[in-house]
Amino acid sequence: MPTETLTETIPLDDLVPGAARKIVVGGIPVALVRIDDDVYAIGDICSHAHVSLSEGEVWADEREIECPKHGSTFSLETGEALTLPATQPVPVFRTEVADGMVTVYVEVGR
């Protein structure tokens, strides 16, 4: 199936270090997390319950985010569900930081 790359660009300074922020890229909810000058982008919806991960706690040292409803944690690097009750991963998206701007790349099927 052919894919299309959707992008969204925001200023790096709009992201609070150690916290998550929800953005929507082409109708797809994405949780952006800034840790120092690194920015991670994962699917914003918990794979266990339909809850926004961007409302959860970020564990910067572990590079993880916690679902605010049931406490499942997800890797910001791989999207892997690291603790129960979630067992399925969430998608991860590529980010690029250049000249103080963050670009998020979301691949979608057409």
Steps between C-alpha positions, in 0.01 A plus 500: 500500500645841408573733787496871543716702737319766698701759689448757770760754610503682834759706687722296732448764769125417500584161654558495875797275586391182681134537407271379224292706261228378268496610137293372209670420171257435216234388747742271688553585869870506592665545841818707474751474784809717537787367709789745489540571126355164390138484389300176488169451320269207573136423440304692761237232565577221750477157337314361803242772562393792284690753713733783400858411590598867487305543824726247673826535688829502311791305648789684336787283627325184377373661177146381583149640529230369733134464411301712747212251522653160584871575541637311200831640382622530142849549358536838334767350274317187376135539604522163677256440786730444797250429778155346529214533441608620154655228284498663156739774386405847384644642178814713503568777255821657375589849615761745383628804688662774295536875549282496811211324326368145546356316201293185560464248217194273503472224240142407409354256252283646227 
